[in-house]
Structure formats: structure tokens, C-alpha cells
Amino acid sequence: AVLAAQPEHMGALQGLGLAAAGAGRIEVVVGVRKRLSQSRVPSAGLTFQVARWLEEKGRREDAIRVYCDALKEQPVFPEALLNLGHLLAAEGKTAEAG
């Protein structure tokens, strides 16, 4: 209802993105993340969800890049740091992981 009245309402967009992530609707998450980034609103949680999805799909290099994006948006993000470290180690990039 909020988005119908205010299509660019940041809080409603973030809520939509998180709900879509929980439902596995990654295409909605990507669209919401794009809208938020155009507005320069941090969306590290959504960025993290996209990275997790990429990782689940076996797209490791893309996931690494997107985890790094999440960390640029929110430098203190333990889950993103942990997942990024695991991926880097799995890719043999131990210098970057440590």
C-alpha cells in the first residue's frame, strides 16, 4: 500500500526487498537493490542476499564481487566478511581471505 502511494519510499522498498529475499524471489531483490542504489540508499542487507544467491548458484566470482559491494556499503558486516572469506579460501585466494 505504501509503495502504491509512494513508489520511492525507501523503507518500504527495503522491506519489499527483504521479504522477496526470504521468498527466494531474487529478481525482485535485484530490482529493489538497483532502485535503492540509484537513490544512494545503503542496502547492504539486500546486497548480501544477492551475493548469497549467486554463491548458491555456483557463481563464485560474481558472489565475491557482490560481497565486496556489501562491505563497501557496511564495512562492519560479520556475515558478509565470513562468507567472503570462505569463498576466497575456496578459490585459493588465501592472501585475500586472511
N, C-alpha and C positions, 0 to 999 in steps of 0.2 A: 504494500500500500504506500509506503514511504517513497519507494523508487518510482511509482507511478506519478506521484505529485512532484518529486524532486529527483530526477534521473541521475544527478551527480552527487547525491548525498553520500559523503564518504563513509560514514558509519554504517549505513545500510548496504553500501557496496561491499565493505569488508565483511559484514555479516553474511551476505549472499555468497561471497567467495569461500568463506569458511564452511558454510552449510553445503555448498557444492562439492568442496573437497571431501567432506565427510561422506557424501553420497557417491563419490567416485566420478563426478562429472567434471573431469579435468578441463574440458573445452570451455566450460563456464568459468572455471578458476583462471584460466589463461586470459580470457576476455576481460574479466574483472581486474586482474593484475595489470593488464595493459591500460585500462581506463584510469586506474589509480596512479600508475607511473606517469601518465601524461599530465596528471594533476600534481605531480611531485609529492604525493602522499606515500609515506613509507608503508610497505606491505610485506614486511619480512616473513610474516606467517604464511601468507599466500605464496610467496616466492619459495619458501621452504617446502610447501606442499607440491608445487610443480617439480622441484628437484627430486623429491621422494618418488613421484610418479615416474619421472624419467629414469631414476635408478631402478625401479621395479620393472620397467620395460627394457632394461639392459642397455640403456643409452648413457653409459658411464661418463663419457667426456662431456656430454651436454649437462648431466647432473652435476658434475664438478663445477662447471661454469655457473650454473644457477645457484648452487650452494654458496659460491663466492659472491654472487649478487645479493643473496640474503644477508650475508655477513657485512657487505658494504652498507646495507640498509640498517642493520642492527648488529654492530660489532660484538656485543656480548650476547651470543645465542648458542648456548651449550649444545643443543641437539644438532644444529647445523654444523658446528665445529666437529662434533663427534662423527657424524655421518660423512662429512668431507674427509676427515682423517682416515676413516675406514676405506673410502673409495680410493684415495690417493695411495694408501698402502696396498690395496688390491691391484692397483695399476702399476705397482713397482716404483712409485714416486715417493719413496720413504723420506727423502730430504725435505720435500714439501709438506709431508704429513706430520713430521716431528717438529 
